[in-house]
Amino acid sequence: MNTTTGGMKILVTGGAGYIGSHVAKELAHAGHTPVVLDNFCRGHEWAVKWGPLLRADLGDPHAISSAFRRYPIDAVIHLAAFAYVGESMARAREYFRNNVANTQNLLEGMCEAGVTRIVFSSSCATYGDPQFLPITENHPQVPKSPYGESKWMAERMLKWYQLARGLSWTSLRYFNAAGADPECEIGEVHDPEPHLIPSAIAAAEGDIPELEIFGMDYATHDGTAVRDFIHVTDLANAHLKAVERLCRGGQSDALNLGSGTGHSVHEVVAAVEKHGGRTVPVAPRPRRDGDPAILIADASRAAAELGWTPSCSSLDCIVRTAYRWYANLHSAGLHRASATHV
């Protein structure tokens, strides 16, 4: 086990996905080797650029054991999960199996291999409806969806594995990941596309008929839901800082990752129209179960514990990089126009 933070081998589960690929890039640029483990259920092989690839499923304990035997892993960054609130309401069984049972498989594999450090990709969905804003890590965790519940259950497992097996962990509770790699090497590709900003761009560019907006009657300043958007590169940097901190002997902790600023759906649409110079056609829809009206982070603990502050999470930067990536998808032939879920 490497006891320093130089040149570590980090197992990145879900490393072929949107956030995982950005994390792998950040690790590599810091001198570490990201070992990507992905089953390509929702990831992309073209996004694995900075380290070795293991095509494996966390539902297979033997594949997990094989990964740890093949590489001298120093720590794990666990991002492999299903991550859509709306989908989880209809597919709860799959969410609990993939996000909870498979996480336990990973933890058992780590213990068997003597790997004791893990950074876990969690979510603000564990909080449910905010009782106060901005949301701190001490906010009650009362999830409103199977997705949020699955992340909360995994967090609870981490605490018990620490007590029973000596695991050290950092749980990173994301708010809304958005944007794309400023160098345009990687970015977001989903089919169907569930996220607001790429869906708004697709509607502006005429690749889908309209942007569906789920809820126009929230108790917000313009009636649409308000979210705290955090640039995916800032998220990736937080993972780097978190895993290095653990490997220096840092204490286990749960940390919010957000910008501390909320933007409504209407404000995001306006930003997309400004950058694209095109109107975004919208279609109002009823609210979805599981969606709170407002989610805004207090990320001061991440600043104190990790020395982390977001540097490119303004709405302008997020939309600009997302638009550039969207144009790159068209030129690369990777674009998929499909129904939106915002």
NORCOR-V532158 format. One line per field, one symbol per residue. ss: DSSP state (a for helix, b for strand, c for the rest). phi: phi as a letter, one per 40 degrees, with the letter a starting at -180 (. if undefined). Layout:
ss=???
phi=???
This chain:
ss=ccccccccbbbbbccccaaaaaaaaaaaacccbbbbbbccccccaaacccccbbbcccccaaaaaaaaaaccccbbbbccccccaaaaaacaaaaaaaaaaaaaaaaaaaaaacccbbbbbbbaaaccccccccbccccccccccaaaaaaaaaaaaaaaaaaaaccbbbbbbbcbbbccccccccccccccbccaaaaaaaaaccccccbbbbcccccccccccbbcbbbaaaaaaaaaaaaaaaacccccbbbbbcccccbbaaaaaaaaaaaacccccbbbbccccccccbbcbccaaaaaaaccccccccaaaaaaaaaaaaaaaaaacccccccbcc
phi=.ccbbcgcbbcbcgcccdcdccccccccccgcbcbcbacgcbcbccccbbacbbcabccbdcccdcccccbcccabbbbcacbbdcccccbddccccccbccccdccccccccgcbbabbcbaccccgcccabccccccdbbdbaddccccccccccdccccccbgcbabbbcccbcagaddcgcaacbbacccbccccccccccgcbcaccbchbbccbcbgbcbbccbccccdccccdccccccccgcccabbcbacgbbbcdcccdcccccccgbcccbbcbcdccgbccbbbcbbccccccbgbbcbbbcdcccccccccccccdcccgccbcacbab
